[in-house]
């Protein structure tokens, strides 16, 4: 378990948050069916830094973007999304 520094609530346990997806898997509303299928189901899983969308479900209920290292789980930045 690790701490996530929520911009509204301060440092909180990971268990208060729900992981949603990587930021590159967010499908724009203008995307066609083929583009949506590719973005949702054909994703890379690289090691290293990744921008991820998380939901603070047991706190302020805001959507956040975390820049997190997928191997060490070190969190570089946290910002509100969108």
MINULO-96221 format. One record per residue: x, y, z of N, C-alpha, C, O in turn; residue in three letters. Coordinates in pm, whole numbers, plus 50000, padded with zeros to 5 digits. Layout:
MINULO-96221
+-------+-------+-------+-------+-------+-------+-------+-------+-------+-------+-------+-------+-------+
|  n.xx |  n.yy |  n.zz | ca.xx | ca.yy | ca.zz |  c.xx |  c.yy |  c.zz |  o.xx |  o.yy |  o.zz | tornu |
+-------+-------+-------+-------+-------+-------+-------+-------+-------+-------+-------+-------+-------+
|     X |     Y |     Z |     X |     Y |     Z |     X |     Y |     Z |     X |     Y |     Z |   ALA |
...
+-------+-------+-------+-------+-------+-------+-------+-------+-------+-------+-------+-------+-------+
END
This chain:
MINULO-96221
+-------+-------+-------+-------+-------+-------+-------+-------+-------+-------+-------+-------+-------+
|  n.xx |  n.yy |  n.zz | ca.xx | ca.yy | ca.zz |  c.xx |  c.yy |  c.zz |  o.xx |  o.yy |  o.zz | tornu |
+-------+-------+-------+-------+-------+-------+-------+-------+-------+-------+-------+-------+-------+
| 50084 | 49883 | 50000 | 50000 | 50000 | 50000 | 50089 | 50124 | 50000 | 50197 | 50124 | 50059 |   UNK |
| 50042 | 50229 | 49933 | 50118 | 50353 | 49930 | 50024 | 50470 | 49955 | 49902 | 50456 | 49950 |   UNK |
| 50084 | 50587 | 49983 | 50006 | 50708 | 50009 | 49993 | 50788 | 49881 | 50087 | 50800 | 49803 |   UNK |
| 49875 | 50844 | 49861 | 49849 | 50932 | 49748 | 49817 | 51070 | 49805 | 49728 | 51084 | 49889 |   UNK |
| 49891 | 51171 | 49759 | 49873 | 51308 | 49810 | 49760 | 51375 | 49733 | 49784 | 51438 | 49629 |   UNK |
| 49639 | 51362 | 49782 | 49523 | 51424 | 49718 | 49536 | 51575 | 49729 | 49565 | 51626 | 49837 |   UNK |
| 49516 | 51650 | 49619 | 49528 | 51796 | 49627 | 49422 | 51861 | 49715 | 49439 | 51975 | 49758 |   UNK |
| 49313 | 51789 | 49744 | 49204 | 51846 | 49824 | 49208 | 51796 | 49969 | 49176 | 51872 | 50060 |   UNK |
| 49245 | 51670 | 49991 | 49235 | 51608 | 50123 | 49370 | 51584 | 50191 | 49375 | 51553 | 50310 |   UNK |
| 49480 | 51599 | 50117 | 49611 | 51569 | 50173 | 49646 | 51423 | 50151 | 49577 | 51353 | 50078 |   UNK |
| 49754 | 51376 | 50214 | 49798 | 51236 | 50194 | 49695 | 51138 | 50249 | 49650 | 51149 | 50363 |   UNK |
| 49659 | 51041 | 50165 | 49561 | 50939 | 50201 | 49610 | 50802 | 50156 | 49692 | 50792 | 50065 |   UNK |
| 49559 | 50698 | 50219 | 49597 | 50561 | 50184 | 49540 | 50524 | 50047 | 49435 | 50572 | 50007 |   UNK |
| 49612 | 50439 | 49979 | 49571 | 50393 | 49847 | 49432 | 50328 | 49850 | 49360 | 50333 | 49751 |   UNK |
| 49395 | 50268 | 49962 | 49267 | 50197 | 49972 | 49146 | 50292 | 49959 | 49035 | 50246 | 49933 |   UNK |
| 49167 | 50423 | 49976 | 49059 | 50520 | 49958 | 49032 | 50550 | 49812 | 48930 | 50612 | 49779 |   UNK |
| 49122 | 50507 | 49724 | 49116 | 50541 | 49582 | 49084 | 50418 | 49499 | 49106 | 50305 | 49541 |   UNK |
| 49031 | 50443 | 49381 | 49005 | 50336 | 49284 | 49080 | 50369 | 49156 | 49065 | 50478 | 49100 |   UNK |
| 49161 | 50274 | 49110 | 49232 | 50290 | 48983 | 49132 | 50275 | 48870 | 49049 | 50184 | 48872 |   UNK |
| 49139 | 50364 | 48770 | 49046 | 50354 | 48657 | 49117 | 50304 | 48532 | 49082 | 50198 | 48480 |   UNK |
| 49216 | 50379 | 48482 | 49288 | 50340 | 48360 | 49406 | 50433 | 48340 | 49423 | 50531 | 48413 |   UNK |
| 49488 | 50401 | 48241 | 49596 | 50492 | 48204 | 49536 | 50606 | 48123 | 49432 | 50591 | 48060 |   UNK |
| 49603 | 50719 | 48126 | 49549 | 50838 | 48060 | 49540 | 50821 | 47909 | 49452 | 50879 | 47846 |   UNK |
| 49629 | 50742 | 47850 | 49624 | 50722 | 47705 | 49507 | 50633 | 47663 | 49479 | 50623 | 47544 |   UNK |
| 49440 | 50569 | 47756 | 49325 | 50484 | 47724 | 49192 | 50557 | 47736 | 49086 | 50497 | 47719 |   UNK |
| 49195 | 50687 | 47765 | 49073 | 50766 | 47771 | 49030 | 50794 | 47627 | 49107 | 50848 | 47548 |   UNK |
| 48908 | 50757 | 47594 | 48857 | 50769 | 47458 | 48779 | 50899 | 47443 | 48686 | 50923 | 47519 |   UNK |
| 48817 | 50984 | 47346 | 48740 | 51107 | 47324 | 48600 | 51076 | 47272 | 48579 | 50973 | 47208 |   UNK |
| 48505 | 51164 | 47299 | 48368 | 51143 | 47256 | 48354 | 51142 | 47104 | 48258 | 51087 | 47051 |   UNK |
| 48448 | 51204 | 47034 | 48441 | 51212 | 46889 | 48502 | 51090 | 46821 | 48501 | 51081 | 46698 |   UNK |
| 48555 | 50996 | 46897 | 48620 | 50879 | 46839 | 48516 | 50784 | 46779 | 48406 | 50767 | 46834 |   UNK |
| 48552 | 50724 | 46668 | 48464 | 50626 | 46605 | 48475 | 50492 | 46677 | 48558 | 50477 | 46767 |   UNK |
| 48395 | 50395 | 46640 | 48395 | 50265 | 46706 | 48530 | 50193 | 46698 | 48574 | 50133 | 46796 |   UNK |
| 48597 | 50200 | 46582 | 48726 | 50132 | 46568 | 48833 | 50197 | 46656 | 48913 | 50127 | 46719 |   UNK |
| 48834 | 50330 | 46661 | 48930 | 50401 | 46745 | 48904 | 50373 | 46893 | 48998 | 50360 | 46972 |   UNK |
| 48777 | 50365 | 46931 | 48743 | 50336 | 47071 | 48786 | 50195 | 47109 | 48840 | 50175 | 47218 |   UNK |
| 48763 | 50099 | 47022 | 48805 | 49961 | 47050 | 48957 | 49951 | 47065 | 49007 | 49882 | 47153 |   UNK |
| 49029 | 50019 | 46978 | 49175 | 50017 | 46984 | 49225 | 50079 | 47114 | 49312 | 50023 | 47180 |   UNK |
| 49169 | 50195 | 47152 | 49213 | 50264 | 47274 | 49180 | 50184 | 47399 | 49259 | 50184 | 47494 |   UNK |
| 49066 | 50117 | 47401 | 49024 | 50046 | 47522 | 49088 | 49909 | 47538 | 49117 | 49867 | 47650 |   UNK |
| 49111 | 49838 | 47428 | 49152 | 49699 | 47440 | 49290 | 49667 | 47386 | 49339 | 49556 | 47409 |   UNK |
| 49355 | 49759 | 47317 | 49489 | 49734 | 47264 | 49583 | 49836 | 47326 | 49610 | 49941 | 47267 |   UNK |
| 49632 | 49804 | 47444 | 49720 | 49897 | 47515 | 49853 | 49831 | 47546 | 49863 | 49710 | 47565 |   UNK |
| 49955 | 49913 | 47549 | 50086 | 49866 | 47592 | 50090 | 49865 | 47744 | 50013 | 49936 | 47810 |   UNK |
| 50177 | 49785 | 47800 | 50195 | 49780 | 47945 | 50344 | 49797 | 47975 | 50409 | 49705 | 48025 |   UNK |
| 50397 | 49917 | 47945 | 50541 | 49935 | 47962 | 50581 | 49954 | 48108 | 50501 | 49997 | 48191 |   UNK |
| 50705 | 49920 | 48136 | 50761 | 49951 | 48268 | 50809 | 50094 | 48265 | 50857 | 50143 | 48163 |   UNK |
| 50796 | 50161 | 48377 | 50842 | 50300 | 48385 | 50729 | 50392 | 48426 | 50631 | 50349 | 48487 |   UNK |
| 50744 | 50518 | 48390 | 50647 | 50620 | 48431 | 50520 | 50611 | 48348 | 50524 | 50592 | 48227 |   UNK |
| 50407 | 50624 | 48415 | 50277 | 50614 | 48351 | 50183 | 50717 | 48413 | 50183 | 50736 | 48534 |   UNK |
| 50103 | 50783 | 48329 | 49999 | 50873 | 48378 | 49871 | 50793 | 48391 | 49822 | 50735 | 48294 |   UNK |
| 49815 | 50790 | 48513 | 49701 | 50704 | 48543 | 49586 | 50788 | 48600 | 49608 | 50887 | 48669 |   UNK |
| 49465 | 50746 | 48570 | 49345 | 50812 | 48622 | 49297 | 50734 | 48744 | 49274 | 50613 | 48736 |   UNK |
| 49280 | 50803 | 48857 | 49232 | 50744 | 48982 | 49113 | 50824 | 49032 | 49101 | 50944 | 49003 |   UNK |
| 49024 | 50759 | 49107 | 48906 | 50824 | 49164 | 48917 | 50817 | 49316 | 48936 | 50709 | 49373 |   UNK |
| 48904 | 50932 | 49383 | 48908 | 50935 | 49530 | 48769 | 50904 | 49581 | 48692 | 50994 | 49615 |   UNK |
| 48736 | 50776 | 49586 | 48599 | 50733 | 49612 | 48556 | 50748 | 49757 | 48437 | 50767 | 49783 |   UNK |
| 48648 | 50740 | 49853 | 48611 | 50754 | 49995 | 48656 | 50886 | 50054 | 48673 | 50896 | 50175 |   UNK |
| 48676 | 50986 | 49971 | 48719 | 51118 | 50017 | 48641 | 51226 | 49945 | 48519 | 51234 | 49957 |   UNK |
| 48711 | 51309 | 49871 | 48649 | 51422 | 49803 | 48578 | 51383 | 49674 | 48511 | 51466 | 49614 |   UNK |
| 48592 | 51257 | 49630 | 48525 | 51202 | 49512 | 48570 | 51268 | 49382 | 48498 | 51266 | 49283 |   UNK |
| 48690 | 51326 | 49383 | 48745 | 51388 | 49263 | 48822 | 51286 | 49180 | 48870 | 51186 | 49232 |   UNK |
| 48833 | 51312 | 49049 | 48914 | 51231 | 48960 | 49052 | 51294 | 48953 | 49064 | 51415 | 48936 |   UNK |
| 49156 | 51212 | 48966 | 49293 | 51261 | 48971 | 49378 | 51190 | 48867 | 49349 | 51077 | 48827 |   UNK |
| 49484 | 51257 | 48823 | 49584 | 51196 | 48736 | 49713 | 51185 | 48816 | 49767 | 51285 | 48863 |   UNK |
| 49761 | 51063 | 48831 | 49886 | 51036 | 48902 | 49992 | 50999 | 48801 | 49968 | 50918 | 48712 |   UNK |
| 50110 | 51057 | 48815 | 50226 | 51012 | 48737 | 50302 | 50918 | 48829 | 50368 | 50961 | 48923 |   UNK |
| 50291 | 50786 | 48799 | 50342 | 50682 | 48889 | 50436 | 50589 | 48814 | 50413 | 50556 | 48697 |   UNK |
| 50542 | 50548 | 48882 | 50635 | 50450 | 48824 | 50575 | 50312 | 48847 | 50545 | 50276 | 48961 |   UNK |
| 50558 | 50234 | 48740 | 50487 | 50108 | 48750 | 50567 | 49997 | 48817 | 50509 | 49895 | 48855 |   UNK |
| 50698 | 50014 | 48833 | 50778 | 49912 | 48899 | 50797 | 49944 | 49047 | 50779 | 49857 | 49133 |   UNK |
| 50833 | 50068 | 49078 | 50862 | 50106 | 49216 | 50743 | 50166 | 49288 | 50747 | 50180 | 49410 |   UNK |
| 50638 | 50203 | 49217 | 50517 | 50267 | 49270 | 50544 | 50404 | 49330 | 50465 | 50452 | 49411 |   UNK |
| 50654 | 50468 | 49292 | 50683 | 50604 | 49336 | 50590 | 50698 | 49260 | 50577 | 50688 | 49138 |   UNK |
| 50526 | 50790 | 49332 | 50435 | 50886 | 49270 | 50508 | 51018 | 49255 | 50558 | 51074 | 49353 |   UNK |
| 50516 | 51067 | 49132 | 50587 | 51191 | 49102 | 50496 | 51312 | 49119 | 50531 | 51405 | 49191 |   UNK |
| 50380 | 51310 | 49055 | 50287 | 51423 | 49064 | 50144 | 51373 | 49073 | 50112 | 51263 | 49028 |   UNK |
| 50059 | 51456 | 49133 | 49914 | 51430 | 49141 | 49845 | 51559 | 49104 | 49875 | 51665 | 49159 |   UNK |
| 49751 | 51550 | 49009 | 49674 | 51669 | 48970 | 49530 | 51630 | 48947 | 49498 | 51513 | 48923 |   UNK |
| 49443 | 51729 | 48954 | 49301 | 51703 | 48931 | 49278 | 51682 | 48782 | 49344 | 51742 | 48698 |   UNK |
| 49181 | 51594 | 48750 | 49147 | 51565 | 48611 | 49003 | 51596 | 48586 | 48922 | 51560 | 48672 |   UNK |
| 48964 | 51656 | 48484 | 49039 | 51706 | 48368 | 49093 | 51841 | 48391 | 49158 | 51897 | 48303 |   UNK |
+-------+-------+-------+-------+-------+-------+-------+-------+-------+-------+-------+-------+-------+
END
